[in-house]
Amino acid sequence: MSRRNPKPSYRLGKEWIESSPEEKDLGVLIDEKLNMSRQCVLAAETANCVLGCIRSVTSRSREVILPLYSALVRPPPGVLRPALGAPVHRRDMELLERVQRRATKLIRGLEHLFYEDRLRELGLFNLEKRRLWGDLIAAYQFLKGAYRKAGEGLFIRECSDRTRGNGFKLKEGQFR
């Protein structure tokens, strides 16, 4: 983690264990600097392979391509949260956005349109808006009590008589 860290060697029984520059935990690949760029590269490679298979489908109509893309490539909004491997760096976001660009170009009749126009025509959002949507869903669920145990101590509802009708003001808890 640190430049001054001597990177100790470990052994299991009589065998020495080699150190690894990256580890996979809960399905997310993280390197020694807590960077998840490699995870985004692998996700983009996998998605591009699936798009290649979708491309081999003979029909390029919206009714065929869009459900295949939504089911096989595009994750639901809740999956795009930072805790589960959402991209942090701009280059990683652009890498994953390129996958969606490529997918929307597969649909017959939309190839000549700009990316934003293709999204509007298909009723889709870019990945940054989808991440925001997922975060808003998580915040709403937290406020409604879905994450009681997990969110204990993170935020406290602030009881204030100064405002009418808004019982969802949050106060930060103490962090250590």
N, C-alpha and C positions, 0 to 999 in steps of 0.2 A: 504494500500500500504506500509505503514511503520510500524515498530514495535512500535513506539511511538504514532501512530494514535489511538485515543481513540475509534474509531468505533462508531460514533454517531448514535442515533436512530432517525428514521423519522416516520412521520405519514401522512396519507392521510385522511383528514376529521377528524373523531373521531377514526379511526383505526390505530394502530401502524403497521408499515411494518417491517417484519423480514429481517435481512441482509442475504445475500446469499454468500457463498464462491466462487461461479462462476456465470458468466453471459454469455448469448449468444447474440452476436451482429453480424449482417450481416451473420448469419449462422455459426459463429465460436465461440466455447466455450472457454472462457478465465477465469482463476481464479484470485484471488486477488493479486497474484505475477506476473501477466501478462504471465503466463505459459500456453501453449496450449497442454500439454501432455494429458489431459483428452479428448480433441478433437480427437487426434490421436488414443487413445484407442477406442473411440466410432466408429471412421471411420473403424478401423480394425475389430471390432466386426460386424459391418454391412456388411463389405466386406466378412467376413468369413461366415456369414449367407447366403449371395447370392451365394458364392462358394459352400456351402452345397446344395443349390437348383440346381446349375449347375451340381454338381456331380451326381445328381439323373437322369440326362439325360442318356439314354441308350447308345448312341454313344459316344465314347471317342476319336473320330478322331480329327485331327487338324482343319479340315474344320468346325467342329461344335463348339468345345470348345473355340477356339481362338476368333471368333467373339462375342460369348456370354460374354467372359471375357472382351474383349475390350469395349463392349457396356454397360455392367451392372456394372462392378467393377472398371475398370481402368479409372481414370479421364483424360481429355485432358491436355496437358502440361501447358497450361495457368492457370489451376486451382491450380497448385502446387507452387504458389508463396508464400513467407512468409506473405505477407499482407493478404492473404486469408486462413491462417491456415496451411501452410506447416510446417512440423516438423523442429525443431531447434536442439533438443537434439539427440545424436547418438542413444539412446535407442528407441526413437520414430521412427527414420528412419528405424531401424532394425525391429521394430514391423510391419511397413507397408511393408517392403521388404519381410517379412515372408509370407504375403498374396500372393504376386506375386510368391514366391517359391512354395507355395501350389498349386496355379493355374496352374503353368507350369508342375507340377507333375501329373496333371489330364490327360494329353494327352498321349494316348497309344503310346508306343515306346520310350518315352523320360524319363520314370520314373527312369531308371538306370543311366542317365547322370548327371554330375555335374550341378549346377545351371547356371553357366556362359555358359556352353555348350548348355544347353536348351534354354537360351536367344538367343544365336547366331543362333541356329537352327531355332528358330521361328522368327528371325528378330526383336527382342524386345531389349529394353535397361533397365538397372536397374533404380530405381526411382531417384537416385542422378543425373544421366545423363539426365533424363527427366526434372528434375527441372532446370538444367543448360540450357537445350534446351528452356524451357519456358522463362527463364530470357533473353536469347539471342533474342528470338522472341520479347519480350517486349522492349528490347533496340533498336532493329531494327525499330520497329513501332514508338518508341519515336523519333528516328533520322529522320524518314520519315515524322513526323508531326502528327501522329495519336493521340497523347496525348497533344495537344497544351495547353489546359486550365489546365489540371491536373499537367503537368510538368513545368508549368511556374515558373521560378526562381530556379528550382533545378539545371539545367545545362544550360550552355550557350555555343553555338558553338564558338570555338576559331578560329578566322580568322588569319591564318598564311601564309605568303608568302615563308616561308623557306622550306616547303615540297610541292612536286608536287602531284596532284591527290588525296589528302586525305582531303576532306572538312568536315570530321566527327570527328575531334578532339573536345573533350569536356572540358570545364573549369567549376570547381565547382562554384555554386552560393553561396551566403551568407546564412548560416543557423543560426537560432536563437534558 
